[in-house]
Structures are given as structure tokens and as C-alpha cells.
Amino acid sequence: MSVILYFVYMTMTKTELIEKIAKELGCTKKLAADFLNLFIKLITGSVAHGHAVRLQGFGTFDVSHRAARTGVNPQNPSQKIKIPAMKVPKFKPGSDLKKAVR
């Protein structure tokens, strides 16, 4: 039980990230929140328009295209359903992030 609680505790929330940014930069939480929200907005907008965002060493945010396919209805496994083609966001970690995790 304690192992599960340990991993849940280790998840950083957006609020905690804002607090860490404010502390590291020596600025207000409001300014840190504005920065983080703008950062997320810019990446989301670029990826939504089909443009990759590369952050050297950290990773690349991009769009992947998923082809249309036939699936199975989980509530009725004998029923086949058509899943339409769609665009999905993807993230490929950079070398510095990979080294830090290892």
C-alpha cells in the first residue's frame, strides 16, 4: 500500500509546477501561471495547426495521423464499429530528458 501512495505523491500538479517556477525565477505565482499558460497555449496552437515544436534536449511535440480502422464495440463484442481517421498529438522525448530519466 505504501508503494502505491509513494507514486501518487510523486505526481506534480500544474499548481505545484507554477509554485516551483515562481520560486526558481523569484517572481509571483501569477506571473509564473501566466508564463506556463502561455507556454501551453503556444505549443497547443502550433501542434493543432500541424507544426512540430522542438525544444532542444527536452523533446518534440508533433501531430500523428491515425488511419481509419474497424474496431469492436466493448459492450457488444460481436458488433464491429468504424473508427474514423484522426489526428492525435504525440511527444518524442529528447536526449537530455532520456538521460535524466535513466
PyMOL commands that set and color helices and strands:
alter all, ss='L'
color gray80, all
select helices_A, chain A and resi 2-9+14-25+29-48+95-101
alter helices_A, ss='H'
color red, helices_A
select strands_A, chain A and resi 53-55+59-66+69-73+76-83+86-93
alter strands_A, ss='S'
color yellow, strands_A
deselect
rebuild
show_as cartoon
